[in-house]
Amino acid sequence: MTIHQAQMPLCQRGLSQLLIIDAQERLAAAMQPEELALVVDNINRLITAAKTLGIPVIATQHYSKGLGPIIETIHANLPQTADPTEKTAFSCCTAPGFERNISLQPNRRQLIVVGMEAHICIAQTVSGLQRWGYQVFVPADGIISRNAAHKANVLERMRHSGIQVVCTESVGFEWLGDSSDAQFREVWSLFK
């Protein structure tokens, strides 16, 4: 009798891109403060790890005229190359210019997706990315919705749709892969 095990994909440094969706000031004001603080910290951990490991970072902002700029602590941490794509579409995949940003790295077919709001822009974007053939990872502790039940619902939908629901720390250590990596201490210190 042959035993078959389900394949569990891991985030790979050479294949990954980090996508930060709509982490904006006015949208953040509607979130639960304690959860928001954790999500912002985790987004910044992943940005710092991505910069350390040479992983591209992409950002979007939804109707910034109404929702304001990206949260200052996140914006200040973004690489200079991460000029946010302005959008009004809920799915980044239907926003003009977005596809160009992710296709700049044609061999990077994994997208790690964080930001706001889990059940709207993130849900619609990850569905579109999946249709485009990307392998999508969503750190559950790197996304937020105004209503916790909405976030729980969309995480369940994602799990059943082949989206890899992970945690921020897992992403960082999967990118490293080995404690002998030259950047191990720098990335590990983000999660202490």
N, C-alpha and C positions, 0 to 999 in steps of 0.2 A: 504494500500500500504506500503510495506516494503522498507526502504531506506538502501542500502548497501554502506558502505564506504570502500574505498581502505585502506588496511593495510599499514602503513608507519613504517617500522622497525626502531628501534633506536639502537645505539651502546650500548652494555652492558658490563660493566667492567669485569664481570666474564666470559664472552664469547669471549672477544676480544683478538686479537694479532695485533701488529703494524708491517707492512712490509715496509721497506725502500728499494726501487729499484734503484740501479745504480746512486746514487747521487755523481758522481765522478768529480774530478778536471778538466780534459781535456774536458769532456762532458759539464760541466758547462761553460767553456770558450766560447762555441758556443751559449749560451743562451743570451736573452735580459737582461742586467744587473739589471734593476729595478725590473723586474718580478722575476729574479733569487733570488735577495735579499729577497723578500717577501716569496718565496717558501722555501728557506733555513731557514728563521725565523720560518715559520709555521711547518716545519719538526722538528726543535728543540723544539718548543712548545709541539708538540705531544710526542716526546721522553721524555721530562721532565715530562709531565703529566703521561705518561705510567709508568715511573720509580716510581713516587710518589704513583701511584695507584696499583702497582704490576702487571702491564700488560706486557706480554712478548714482546720483541722487536727483530725483525729479520731483517737482512740486506743482500743485495747482491751487488756484483760488477761485471760488465761486462768487460771481457778481460782487466784486470787492467794493463797489460803490455802496452797496447795501449791507454787506457783511464785514466790511473793514479789511484791513491787511492781515497777513499771517501773524500769528501770535509772536510778539517781539523776541522772546527767548528762543523760539524755533527759527525765526527768520535770521537772527544773528548767528545761528549755528550752521545755516545752510552754506554749502560751497558756493563760491561766486558764480560758478557755471550753472547753478540751479535757478535760473530765471523762471519764476512761476508762470504757468500757462493760465491765462484768464479764461474763464468759461461761464456760460449760463446753463449749459446742458448738465443734467444730473450725472450722466455717465461721462467720464473723461474720454471714453472711446468715441463719442460723437462730437467732441469739442474740437474746433479747428486748431490745428497746430500740435495737438497732443501726440498723435501717432508719430510725427516727425521726431519728437523728443525721445520716445522710447526706441525708435528704430535706428537712432544714431549708433546703437550698440547691437548689431544684428545677431551676434552670438550669445547675447545675454537674454535667455528665454525664460528666466525666473523673475517674477516681480513680487517683492515683499511690500504689502500695501498697509498703510496706517493712516489715521486721520479721523475726519468727521463727515457726515453722520453715517454711522454704520449701516443703517437700514435703508438709506437713500443713495447718496453718491457713492459710497463704498460698495454697496450691494450691486448697483447697476454697473459700476466700473469693473468689478471682478468678473461679472458675467460676460461683459464685452471682451475683457482680456482673455478669458477662457476660450471664447469663440474665435479669437485671433490666434489661438494655439499656444498661448503662454501658460506656464505652470505658475499658479498663484498661491502665495502664502499670506495669511492674514494673522498677525499676532493679536490674539484676543485682548491682551492688555495694552494694545497700541491703537485701539479704536474706541469710539464712544458715540452714544446717542443720548438725546435728551431724556428718553425713557428707557430704563434698564431692560424692560420686557421687550422692547423693539430690538435692542442689541442681542439679547438672548435668542430671539426668534431668528434673526438673520444669521447668527453663528450656526444655529442648527441647520438652516437651509444650506449654508455654505458646506458644512460637513457632508451633507447628503448629495452635494453636487460636485464633489471632487476637489473643492478648494481645501488647501491644507491649513487648518486652524492650528496655530502654534502659539508660543509665548516669546516675548522679546528676547529673553535670555537664551532660549534655544537657538534663535536666529544668530545671535552673536557667536555662540560656540560652534554652531554648524559652519559658519563662515570661516572660523579658525581651523577647525578640523583636528588640531593636534596641539598639545601644550608646548611642543618644541618650536612652534611657529615664532618667528622673530617679533611679531606684534602681539604675542599672547598676553604679556603683562599689561600692555596698554589697553587692550580690549577687556580683559578680565577685570581690571580695576573699575570699569564702568558699571559692573554688576555686583560689586562687593557690598 
